[in-house]
Amino acid sequence: MRWLSGVLLGALLLVAGWQLQAESAQHSVIVFDQVQVLPMDSAELLSNQRVLVQGDRIVAVAPAAELAIPEGAKVIDGRGRYLLPGLAEMHGHVPPMVDFSGMPARYLDDVLKLYLAGGVTTVRGMLGHEHQLRLKDDIASGKRLGPTLYLAGPSFNQHTVTSPEQARERVRQHKSEGWDLLKIHPGLSLAQYQAIAAEAKQQGIDFAGHVPAAVGVEQAIQLGSRTIDHLDGYMAALGGFDRELSQDDMAGLVALTKAHGVAVVPTQALWETIIGAADREALESFEELKYMPARVLSGWRRYLDSASGAYYTGETAAIHAANRQRLLSALYQAGVTILMGTDAPQLYSVPGLSLRRELPLMAAAGMSHYDILRSGTVLVGEYFGDQDTFGLVKAGHRADLLLVDSNPLDDLSGLYHPAGVMVRGQWLSRQALDAMLDEIATARQQENQERG
């Protein structure tokens, strides 16, 4: 039987259900009953399943007729619904734990809850702040509600790195402090970048992010950047800002990326806004804007009023955006690992809810629904495989789960309004998610009234 493979506990439950019942006297058991499961180790749907969760782990997945419901378990009706792993934000941001820039005191917790409301149960935070490692521990211990965090430390850039020797010392410092990876920003020299890469390899810590102009994407790939984020490094190397790229133009860098096992985090929706290709009226119509503080929205609107910066391409933005889609398609067709990410919260990219803007662009680039789901589930689990086991609906995996009302292989939009989200074994029903969202929206309205 397929459901028995590699799962001794699942087999024991069939013949001795009392074992789990005894454990549940101290730790509650949650059962998803008669649900269709998309385990994400293949595109096959498993019909009429029971999935048992205890603590923060999935402990059994089996046909409902073959797996007893432990006495006292909480049962979630899965009839007509689909269960898949929780999704990931692989280029996200988390506000500092201390007050900053006049933001509401509750903004941090609101961001964490917005991720969960969007079905995001794992976030790779790509810019560390003071005390943020404590935040990671608070979430893991249950003191604070939020997705599981894997955090990059403070940025490596022209302001924080002064020499190759100091860069190496900074790498060692970040490793000793407990950061999960190093965040690369523009402005580094090639010698500084080479020093970071060499020391990171020696210390056993990843580095990822932007591609400094003096380094170039080819060197970044060869020196071991774990991911290339935003695709901007490719665009700079290929001259993709103002002329249409061909398959031949892209082939060399695509092949190099594949050969070195480097993943990409495209963040297509946000970058359309940054480069000037997005439609302002459409951006302003996003329903999820009501969850963001007025101060944040004002900043976003100021950018649209006078867009500029290193990535803004203005009159050629439409060509640039089309080239980014062509590149994503080429990378996907070549089998390069694509990881789900939106760079929220940034311009009109609201944490968690930004996936509804990103996933359609991934599909438009030719990615199948199954592979889009893989980019935010099993592939992320493999990326963090040395830290935990998650990304599949399978016994032993972290209980990060998404319950939806339609088959995501057919319709990705069902992900945007889940019937419920489970994060590390904690169940948030649709009612609970709506209550969180309503509370955040109400708080934003009150803040706006107080601002006059």
C-alpha positions as CSV (number, residue, x, y, z in Angstrom):
1,M,0.0,0.0,0.0
2,R,1.4,3.4,-1.0
3,W,0.5,5.1,2.2
4,L,2.6,2.8,4.3
5,S,5.9,3.6,2.5
6,G,8.6,4.9,4.9
7,V,6.1,5.6,7.6
8,L,6.3,3.1,10.5
9,L,4.1,5.2,12.7
10,G,1.4,5.2,10.1
11,A,1.4,1.4,10.0
12,L,1.3,1.2,13.8
13,L,-1.7,3.4,13.9
14,L,-3.7,1.0,11.9
15,V,-3.2,-1.9,14.3
16,A,-2.8,0.0,17.5
17,G,-4.7,3.3,17.4
18,W,-4.5,3.5,21.2
19,Q,-0.8,4.5,20.9
20,L,-1.7,7.9,19.4
21,Q,-4.7,8.2,21.7
22,A,-2.5,7.8,24.7
23,E,-0.1,10.5,23.5
24,S,-3.1,12.8,22.7
25,A,-4.0,12.9,26.4
26,Q,-1.2,15.4,26.6
27,H,-1.0,16.7,23.0
28,S,-4.1,17.2,21.0
29,V,-4.5,15.5,17.6
30,I,-6.0,17.2,14.6
31,V,-7.5,15.1,11.7
32,F,-8.3,16.3,8.2
33,D,-11.0,13.8,7.3
34,Q,-12.1,12.6,3.8
35,V,-10.0,15.2,2.1
36,Q,-8.3,15.0,-1.3
37,V,-4.5,15.3,-0.7
38,L,-2.0,16.8,-3.1
39,P,1.2,15.6,-1.3
40,M,3.5,17.4,-3.8
41,D,5.8,14.4,-4.3
42,S,3.9,14.0,-7.6
43,A,1.0,15.6,-9.3
44,E,-1.2,12.7,-8.3
45,L,-4.2,13.5,-6.1
46,L,-5.0,11.1,-3.3
47,S,-8.7,10.8,-2.8
48,N,-10.7,10.3,0.5
49,Q,-7.7,10.6,2.8
50,R,-7.2,11.1,6.5
51,V,-4.3,13.2,7.6
52,L,-3.3,13.1,11.3
53,V,-1.4,15.9,12.9
54,Q,0.1,15.9,16.4
55,G,2.1,18.8,17.8
56,D,3.9,20.4,14.9
57,R,4.2,17.2,12.8
58,I,2.1,15.2,10.3
59,V,2.1,11.8,11.8
60,A,0.0,9.8,9.3
61,V,-1.5,10.1,5.8
62,A,-3.8,7.2,4.7
63,P,-7.1,6.4,3.1
64,A,-9.9,7.3,5.4
65,A,-11.2,3.7,5.5
66,E,-7.9,2.4,6.8
67,L,-7.0,4.9,9.5
68,A,-9.0,5.3,12.7
69,I,-9.7,8.7,14.1
70,P,-8.1,8.9,17.6
71,E,-10.5,9.5,20.5
72,G,-10.7,13.2,21.4
73,A,-9.2,14.4,18.2
74,K,-10.3,17.6,16.5
75,V,-11.8,16.7,13.2
76,I,-11.7,19.1,10.2
77,D,-14.2,18.1,7.5
78,G,-12.3,17.8,4.2
79,R,-15.1,16.6,2.0
80,G,-14.9,18.4,-1.4
81,R,-11.7,20.1,-0.3
82,Y,-8.0,19.8,-1.2
83,L,-5.1,19.7,1.2
84,L,-1.6,20.7,0.1
85,P,1.6,22.0,1.9
86,G,1.7,25.6,3.1
87,L,3.4,28.0,0.7
88,A,6.6,29.9,1.0
89,E,7.8,33.5,0.5
90,M,11.4,33.1,-0.5
91,H,12.1,36.8,-0.8
92,G,10.1,38.4,2.0
93,H,10.7,41.1,4.5
94,V,9.8,41.3,8.2
95,P,9.6,44.7,10.0
96,P,12.0,45.3,12.9
97,M,10.9,44.4,16.4
98,V,11.4,48.0,17.6
99,D,9.5,51.1,16.6
100,F,10.7,52.6,13.3
101,S,9.7,55.4,11.0
102,G,6.5,56.2,12.9
103,M,4.9,52.9,12.0
104,P,2.0,51.6,14.1
105,A,3.2,49.5,17.1
106,R,1.2,46.5,15.8
107,Y,2.6,46.6,12.3
108,L,5.1,43.7,12.8
109,D,2.4,41.4,14.1
110,D,0.0,42.4,11.3
111,V,2.7,41.6,8.7
112,L,3.2,38.1,10.2
113,K,-0.6,37.5,10.2
114,L,-1.0,38.7,6.6
115,Y,1.6,36.2,5.5
116,L,-0.5,33.4,7.2
117,A,-3.8,34.8,5.8
118,G,-2.2,34.4,2.3
119,G,-1.3,30.8,3.0
120,V,2.4,31.5,3.5
121,T,3.7,29.4,6.3
122,T,7.5,29.8,5.6
123,V,9.3,33.1,5.0
124,R,12.9,33.6,4.0
125,G,13.5,37.1,5.4
126,M,15.9,38.9,3.2
127,L,17.1,41.8,5.3
128,G,17.8,41.3,9.0
129,H,17.3,43.8,11.8
130,E,18.4,44.1,15.4
131,H,16.5,41.6,17.7
132,Q,15.0,39.7,14.7
133,L,16.6,36.5,15.7
134,R,14.6,36.8,18.9
135,L,11.5,37.2,16.8
136,K,12.3,34.0,15.0
137,D,12.6,32.2,18.4
138,D,9.4,33.7,19.7
139,I,7.5,32.4,16.7
140,A,9.1,29.0,16.9
141,S,8.2,28.7,20.6
142,G,4.6,29.9,20.1
143,K,5.0,33.2,21.9
144,R,4.0,35.0,18.7
145,L,1.9,33.9,15.8
146,G,3.6,33.9,12.4
147,P,5.2,31.8,9.7
148,T,8.4,29.9,10.3
149,L,11.3,32.4,9.6
150,Y,14.7,31.8,8.0
151,L,16.5,35.0,8.2
152,A,19.3,36.8,6.4
153,G,21.3,39.2,8.4
154,P,21.9,42.9,7.8
155,S,22.9,43.8,4.3
156,F,26.4,43.4,2.7
157,N,26.7,46.6,0.6
158,Q,29.1,49.5,-0.1
159,H,28.2,51.1,3.2
160,T,28.7,48.0,5.4
161,V,31.7,46.4,3.7
162,T,35.0,48.4,3.5
163,S,37.5,45.8,2.4
164,P,37.8,42.1,1.6
165,E,39.3,41.4,5.0
166,Q,36.5,43.2,6.8
167,A,34.0,41.4,4.6
168,R,35.3,38.0,5.8
169,E,35.1,39.1,9.4
170,R,31.5,40.2,8.8
171,V,30.6,36.8,7.4
172,R,32.1,35.1,10.5
173,Q,30.1,37.5,12.7
174,H,26.8,36.8,11.0
175,K,27.5,33.0,11.2
176,S,28.3,33.2,14.9
177,E,25.2,35.4,15.6
178,G,23.0,32.7,14.1
179,W,21.7,34.2,10.9
180,D,20.6,31.6,8.3
181,L,22.1,33.3,5.3
182,L,23.9,36.5,4.1
183,K,22.0,39.2,2.2
184,I,23.9,40.7,-0.8
185,H,23.0,44.2,-2.0
186,P,24.5,46.3,-4.8
187,G,27.7,48.3,-4.4
188,L,30.2,45.6,-3.6
189,S,33.5,45.3,-5.5
190,L,34.4,42.0,-7.1
191,A,37.2,41.5,-4.6
192,Q,34.8,42.1,-1.7
193,Y,32.2,39.7,-3.2
194,Q,34.9,37.1,-3.8
195,A,35.9,37.4,-0.1
196,I,32.3,37.0,1.0
197,A,31.9,33.9,-1.2
198,A,35.1,32.3,0.0
199,E,34.4,32.9,3.7
200,A,30.8,31.9,3.4
201,K,31.8,28.5,1.9
202,Q,34.3,28.1,4.7
203,Q,31.8,28.9,7.4
204,G,29.0,26.9,5.8
205,I,26.5,29.7,5.3
206,D,24.6,30.7,2.1
207,F,24.7,34.1,0.5
208,A,22.0,35.4,-1.9
209,G,20.2,38.4,-3.2
210,H,21.1,41.1,-5.7
211,V,24.0,41.1,-8.1
212,P,26.4,44.0,-7.7
213,A,27.3,45.7,-11.0
214,A,31.0,45.2,-10.4
215,V,30.4,41.5,-10.0
216,G,28.0,40.5,-12.7
217,V,25.6,37.6,-12.8
218,E,28.1,35.2,-14.3
219,Q,30.5,35.7,-11.5
220,A,27.7,35.6,-8.9
221,I,26.6,32.2,-10.3
222,Q,30.1,30.8,-10.5
223,L,31.0,32.0,-7.0
224,G,28.1,30.2,-5.5
225,S,25.2,32.6,-4.8
226,R,22.5,30.3,-3.6
227,T,19.8,32.2,-5.4
228,I,19.7,35.1,-7.9
229,D,16.8,37.3,-6.9
230,H,14.7,39.6,-9.0
231,L,16.4,38.6,-12.3
232,D,17.9,42.1,-12.5
233,G,21.5,40.7,-12.7
234,Y,20.5,38.8,-15.9
235,M,18.9,41.9,-17.4
236,A,22.0,43.9,-16.9
237,A,24.2,41.3,-18.4
238,L,22.0,40.7,-21.4
239,G,21.1,44.3,-22.1
240,G,17.5,43.5,-21.6
241,F,16.3,46.9,-20.5
242,D,15.6,48.3,-24.0
243,R,15.7,45.6,-26.6
244,E,13.9,42.4,-27.1
245,L,16.0,39.4,-26.1
246,S,16.1,36.2,-28.1
247,Q,16.5,32.7,-27.0
248,D,20.1,32.7,-28.2
249,D,20.8,35.8,-26.2
250,M,19.7,34.1,-23.0
251,A,20.9,30.5,-23.6
252,G,24.4,30.9,-22.2
253,L,23.4,32.3,-18.9
254,V,20.5,30.0,-18.6
255,A,22.8,27.0,-19.1
256,L,25.3,28.4,-16.6
257,T,22.6,28.8,-14.0
258,K,21.4,25.2,-14.5
259,A,25.0,23.8,-14.5
260,H,25.8,25.4,-11.1
261,G,22.5,24.5,-9.5
262,V,21.6,28.1,-8.7
263,A,18.0,28.9,-8.1
264,V,16.1,32.0,-9.0
265,V,13.4,34.0,-7.2
266,P,11.8,36.1,-9.9
267,T,9.5,38.6,-8.0
268,Q,7.9,39.5,-11.4
269,A,4.9,41.4,-10.1
270,L,6.8,43.8,-7.9
271,W,9.5,44.4,-10.5
272,E,6.8,45.5,-13.0
273,T,6.0,48.3,-10.6
274,I,9.6,49.2,-9.9
275,I,10.6,49.4,-13.5
276,G,7.5,51.4,-14.4
277,A,5.6,48.8,-16.4
278,A,2.6,48.4,-14.0
279,D,-0.7,50.1,-14.5
280,R,-1.4,52.6,-11.7
281,E,-5.1,52.3,-11.8
282,A,-4.9,48.5,-11.5
283,L,-2.4,48.8,-8.5
284,E,-4.7,51.2,-6.7
285,S,-7.6,48.8,-7.1
286,F,-6.0,46.1,-5.1
287,E,-8.3,45.2,-2.3
288,E,-5.5,44.1,0.0
289,L,-4.2,47.7,0.3
290,K,-6.7,48.3,3.1
291,Y,-4.4,46.2,5.3
292,M,-1.4,48.5,5.0
293,P,-0.7,51.6,7.1
294,A,-1.4,55.0,5.5
295,R,2.3,55.9,5.9
296,V,3.3,52.9,3.8
297,L,0.7,53.6,1.1
298,S,1.8,57.2,0.9
299,G,5.4,56.1,0.2
300,W,4.2,53.7,-2.5
301,R,2.2,56.5,-4.2
302,R,5.1,58.9,-4.0
303,Y,7.2,56.4,-5.9
304,L,4.6,56.3,-8.7
305,D,4.5,60.1,-8.8
306,S,8.2,60.4,-9.3
307,A,9.6,56.9,-10.1
308,S,13.3,56.7,-10.4
309,G,16.2,54.6,-9.2
310,A,18.7,52.0,-10.6
311,Y,16.0,49.6,-11.8
312,Y,13.5,52.1,-13.2
313,T,13.5,51.9,-17.1
314,G,10.5,54.2,-17.8
315,E,9.8,54.4,-21.6
316,T,11.3,51.0,-22.2
317,A,9.7,49.4,-19.2
318,A,7.3,47.3,-21.3
319,I,10.2,45.8,-23.2
320,H,12.0,45.2,-20.0
321,A,9.0,43.5,-18.4
322,A,8.5,41.3,-21.5
323,N,12.2,40.2,-21.4
324,R,11.9,39.3,-17.7
325,Q,9.0,37.0,-18.7
326,R,11.0,35.5,-21.6
327,L,13.9,34.9,-19.3
328,L,11.7,33.2,-16.6
329,S,10.2,31.0,-19.3
330,A,13.7,30.1,-20.6
331,L,15.0,29.3,-17.1
332,Y,11.9,27.1,-16.4
333,Q,12.2,25.2,-19.7
334,A,15.9,24.5,-18.9
335,G,15.0,23.0,-15.6
336,V,16.4,25.7,-13.4
337,T,14.9,25.7,-9.9
338,I,12.4,28.5,-9.6
339,L,11.4,29.5,-6.0
340,M,8.2,31.4,-5.1
341,G,8.7,35.0,-3.9
342,T,7.2,38.4,-4.1
343,D,9.5,40.7,-2.1
344,A,6.7,41.8,0.1
345,P,6.0,44.2,1.7
346,Q,7.2,46.5,-1.0
347,L,5.4,48.7,-3.6
348,Y,1.8,47.4,-3.8
349,S,3.0,44.0,-2.7
350,V,1.1,43.1,0.5
351,P,2.6,40.2,2.6
352,G,1.0,36.9,1.8
353,L,-1.7,38.4,-0.4
354,S,0.9,39.4,-3.0
355,L,0.9,35.8,-4.2
356,R,-2.3,36.5,-6.1
357,R,-0.3,39.0,-8.2
358,E,2.8,36.8,-8.7
359,L,1.4,33.4,-9.5
360,P,-0.5,34.5,-12.6
361,L,2.8,35.9,-14.0
362,M,4.5,32.6,-13.3
363,A,1.7,30.8,-15.2
364,A,2.0,33.4,-18.1
365,A,5.6,32.5,-18.4
366,G,4.6,28.9,-19.2
367,M,5.0,27.3,-15.7
368,S,2.5,24.6,-15.1
369,H,0.3,24.9,-12.0
370,Y,2.0,21.9,-10.5
371,D,5.5,23.4,-10.9
372,I,4.3,26.8,-9.5
373,L,3.1,24.9,-6.5
374,R,6.4,23.0,-6.3
375,S,8.2,26.4,-6.3
376,G,6.6,27.3,-3.0
377,T,6.5,23.9,-1.3
378,V,8.7,20.9,-1.9
379,L,11.5,22.9,-3.5
380,V,11.6,25.2,-0.5
381,G,11.7,22.2,1.8
382,E,14.7,20.9,-0.2
383,Y,16.3,24.3,0.1
384,F,16.1,24.2,3.9
385,G,16.5,20.5,4.1
386,D,19.4,20.8,6.5
387,Q,17.3,22.7,9.0
388,D,13.9,20.9,9.1
389,T,11.7,18.5,7.2
390,F,8.7,20.2,5.4
391,G,7.2,20.8,2.0
392,L,5.2,17.6,1.6
393,V,2.0,16.3,3.0
394,K,3.8,13.3,4.4
395,A,4.4,11.8,7.8
396,G,7.3,13.4,9.6
397,H,7.0,16.7,7.8
398,R,6.3,19.9,9.6
399,A,2.5,20.4,9.8
400,D,2.3,23.4,7.5
401,L,-0.8,22.9,5.5
402,L,-3.3,24.7,3.2
403,L,-6.9,23.6,2.9
404,V,-8.6,24.9,-0.2
405,D,-12.0,24.5,-1.9
406,S,-10.9,23.8,-5.5
407,N,-8.2,21.7,-7.1
408,P,-5.1,24.0,-7.3
409,L,-3.8,21.9,-10.3
410,D,-6.8,23.3,-12.2
411,D,-7.3,26.7,-10.6
412,L,-4.6,28.6,-8.7
413,S,-7.1,31.2,-7.6
414,G,-8.4,28.8,-4.9
415,L,-5.2,29.4,-3.0
416,Y,-6.1,33.1,-2.5
417,H,-9.0,32.4,-0.2
418,P,-8.1,29.2,1.7
419,A,-10.7,27.3,3.8
420,G,-8.0,27.3,6.4
421,V,-4.2,27.4,7.1
422,M,-2.2,25.2,9.5
423,V,1.2,26.5,10.6
424,R,3.4,24.2,12.7
425,G,0.3,22.3,13.7
426,Q,-1.8,25.3,14.7
427,W,-5.1,25.5,12.8
428,L,-6.5,28.7,11.6
429,S,-10.0,28.3,10.1
430,R,-11.4,30.6,7.5
431,Q,-13.4,32.2,10.2
432,A,-10.2,32.8,12.2
433,L,-8.4,34.2,9.1
434,D,-11.3,36.5,8.4
435,A,-11.3,37.7,12.0
436,M,-7.6,38.5,11.7
437,L,-8.0,40.4,8.5
438,D,-11.0,42.3,9.8
439,E,-9.1,43.3,12.9
440,I,-6.2,44.6,10.8
441,A,-8.4,46.5,8.4
442,T,-10.3,48.1,11.4
443,A,-7.0,49.1,13.0
444,R,-5.9,50.7,9.7
445,Q,-9.2,52.7,9.5
446,Q,-8.8,53.9,13.1
447,E,-5.2,55.0,12.4
448,N,-6.3,56.9,9.3
449,Q,-9.0,58.7,11.3
450,E,-6.5,59.6,14.0
451,R,-4.1,61.0,11.3
452,G,-7.0,63.2,10.2
